[in-house]
Amino acid sequence: MDQTAKIFVAGHQGLIGSAVWRALHSAGMPHILVQTRAQLELTQADAVDAFFKRTQPDYVVLAAGRVGGILENKTHPADFLNTNLSIQQNVFASAHRYGVRRLIFFASSCMYPRSCPQPMAESALLTGQPEPTSIAYAIAKLAGVQLCLAYNQQYGEKRFLPVIPNSAYGPNDNFNPDTGHVLSALIARFVKAKREGAAAVTLWGTGAPKREFIHADDIAAACLQLLSKDISTLEFPVNLGVGRDISIKALAQSIAQTVGYTGELIWDTTKPDGAPRKLLDSTRIQTWGWQPTIPFEAGIQSTCDWYVTQGVNQHPATTTSA
Ligand SMILES: NC(=O)c1ccc[n+]([C@@H]2O[C@H](COP(=O)([O-])OP(=O)(O)OC[C@H]3O[C@@H](n4cnc5c(N)ncnc54)[C@H](OP(=O)(O)O)[C@@H]3O)[C@@H](O)[C@H]2O)c1
């Protein structure tokens, strides 16, 4: 990438944003713009506009948003819809106004119809109703994808790049069992159970649903390619997955083994499962030239190690703070 380019990573303390920050830092990019939420509240249009006007970023990776697991989605649907819609609208409008060259927007596999044929190809979007437990989040993300495509169409340039990663994991994830995603919540619960010598751990649902997990560093590597390479042949939105899924039961067993928890796993089948399967068809981006590189077992091991040694509050050091 052009070493003089200024890149704004929105949400740099989160799971995906911190991975993008690490990748840019490792690539020697000297001008990475970051703001904590206290410094820049992205739902505030005037503040976002002032930030873009002052800093004039060349590239934007929008990794800020309201994110959470099933329980969070069910209890705060209005917040999920409102917050994500306004962040998207504000950041896209300012990016357009101040001439950003490329912006990556992270959409979600929750946008696909609940009964979508597997693996889910990009062409299946808007062919059916998304899973009801996360529909507010899904609608916000669908609106974000359409807004990207609308800017590209109206202004005749491919600058707004909607990317659909499957379930991400890695350092700086939300490991809170009540609000986090399944993989990080399982790590936290098994580490705690092991420390406390618990005889059993009760988990939500049947364990039957299958999910595809992608390490945040693989997502970040894809971002660097999307910002720096020729994208003229790549159609958007584009799925980003590893091409392999695993049942929640097998995932739980794998994490329990990795952290050394040997107690019993009890499945509370009165709790919701969510969508039965969500495997992405990532042929489009793989044909273009991106491949995941982090094997699942190694990714789980390093994420468990990170959680045990550094905990949930480890954030990347701040470089260029605008
Ligand atoms: N995680 C996944 O599996 C996954 C999969 C597909 C797509 N995505 C999408 O990828 C993006 C990043 O996800 P993530 O998992 O990395 O999220 P995350 O770990 O929760 O991080 C989100 C970041 O955004 C910041 N943020 C949230 N609301 C903000 C606001 N109003 N103003 C300024 N900053 C705000 C948060 O700051 P605070 O912590 O200070 O609130 C945090 O640093 C999201 O758009 C998400 O929908 C995630």
The ligand as a Gaussian input file, in Angstrom:
#p B3LYP/6-31G(d) Opt

LIG

0 1
 N      -17.524000     -10.693000      15.475000
 C      -18.056000     -11.321000      14.448000
 O      -18.203000     -12.552000      14.450000
 C      -18.500000     -10.541000      13.245000
 C      -18.898000     -11.255000      12.120000
 C      -19.347000     -10.541000      11.007000
 C      -19.366000      -9.167000      11.034000
 N      -18.984000      -8.495000      12.142000
 C      -19.038000      -7.034000      12.121000
 O      -17.718000      -6.537000      12.208000
 C      -17.697000      -5.324000      12.947000
 C      -16.722000      -5.465000      14.112000
 O      -17.160000      -6.548000      14.932000
 P      -16.346000      -6.977000      16.242000
 O      -16.789000      -8.334000      16.584000
 O      -14.912000      -6.671000      16.062000
 O      -16.982000      -5.980000      17.301000
 P      -16.459000      -5.590000      18.749000
 O      -15.365000      -6.484000      19.197000
 O      -17.672000      -5.455000      19.606000
 O      -15.821000      -4.150000      18.525000
 C      -16.629000      -3.096000      18.104000
 C      -15.876000      -1.826000      18.330000
 O      -16.727000      -0.764000      17.899000
 C      -16.732000       0.253000      18.887000
 N      -18.016000       0.932000      18.864000
 C      -19.234000       0.391000      19.036000
 N      -20.176000       1.330000      18.948000
 C      -19.526000       2.492000      18.727000
 C      -19.958000       3.827000      18.564000
 N      -21.247000       4.140000      18.631000
 N      -19.029000       4.781000      18.336000
 C      -17.720000       4.475000      18.301000
 N      -17.246000       3.219000      18.442000
 C      -18.158000       2.253000      18.670000
 C      -16.538000      -0.474000      20.196000
 O      -16.036000       0.400000      21.166000
 P      -16.460000       0.214000      22.706000
 O      -15.950000      -1.141000      23.092000
 O      -15.777000       1.331000      23.397000
 O      -17.961000       0.274000      22.743000
 C      -15.516000      -1.547000      19.779000
 O      -14.197000      -1.040000      19.827000
 C      -19.144000      -5.064000      13.388000
 O      -19.768000      -4.193000      12.486000
 C      -19.778000      -6.432000      13.292000
 O      -21.161000      -6.327000      13.022000
 C      -18.534000      -9.152000      13.253000

